[in-house]
Amino acid sequence: MSGIQRRVVITGVGLICPLGSSKQELWGALTTGRSGVCLLEETGGDGLPVRFAAPARQFRDDDVECFGPLD
């Protein structure tokens, strides 16, 4: 680092994953054996070598106030 000190305050912990956007949704999916993997149906994945993925469908970028690059 260039001698600049940064302070960080963690005020909570969240998740973004294919099985839900809350700890209750995630735990429910895990305990019932639900998978987050599915066939890719949306456009834009045509050039990919596989047709399955685990997208976080519940996540929208307006769900968070600041979702930008890390400095």
HUVENKA-V985892 format. One record per residue. N is the residue number from 1. RES is the residue in one letter. PSI is psi in degrees with one decimal (999 if undefined). Layout:
n=N res=RES psi=PSI
n=N res=RES psi=PSI
This chain:
n=1 res=M psi=160.8
n=2 res=S psi=31.4
n=3 res=G psi=-2.2
n=4 res=I psi=125.1
n=5 res=Q psi=136.8
n=6 res=R psi=143.7
n=7 res=R psi=142.1
n=8 res=V psi=136.5
n=9 res=V psi=120.6
n=10 res=I psi=117.7
n=11 res=T psi=-5.4
n=12 res=G psi=173.3
n=13 res=V psi=135.2
n=14 res=G psi=177.8
n=15 res=L psi=152.8
n=16 res=I psi=110.4
n=17 res=C psi=166.5
n=18 res=P psi=-14.9
n=19 res=L psi=5.2
n=20 res=G psi=169.7
n=21 res=S psi=13.5
n=22 res=S psi=161.1
n=23 res=K psi=-30.6
n=24 res=Q psi=-43.8
n=25 res=E psi=-44.3
n=26 res=L psi=-48.5
n=27 res=W psi=-40.7
n=28 res=G psi=-43.3
n=29 res=A psi=-42.6
n=30 res=L psi=-42.6
n=31 res=T psi=-20.2
n=32 res=T psi=-0.9
n=33 res=G psi=18.9
n=34 res=R psi=141.0
n=35 res=S psi=149.8
n=36 res=G psi=-2.0
n=37 res=V psi=136.8
n=38 res=C psi=171.0
n=39 res=L psi=140.8
n=40 res=L psi=120.3
n=41 res=E psi=-21.5
n=42 res=E psi=156.7
n=43 res=T psi=162.2
n=44 res=G psi=-15.7
n=45 res=G psi=14.1
n=46 res=D psi=-31.8
n=47 res=G psi=1.3
n=48 res=L psi=147.2
n=49 res=P psi=-11.0
n=50 res=V psi=160.7
n=51 res=R psi=19.3
n=52 res=F psi=152.9
n=53 res=A psi=-177.7
n=54 res=A psi=73.0
n=55 res=P psi=148.9
n=56 res=A psi=81.1
n=57 res=R psi=-27.9
n=58 res=Q psi=-18.7
n=59 res=F psi=132.2
n=60 res=R psi=142.7
n=61 res=D psi=-14.0
n=62 res=D psi=4.0
n=63 res=D psi=-17.8
n=64 res=V psi=150.3
n=65 res=E psi=-38.7
n=66 res=C psi=113.1
n=67 res=F psi=77.2
n=68 res=G psi=-176.4
n=69 res=P psi=147.7
n=70 res=L psi=139.1
n=71 res=D psi=999
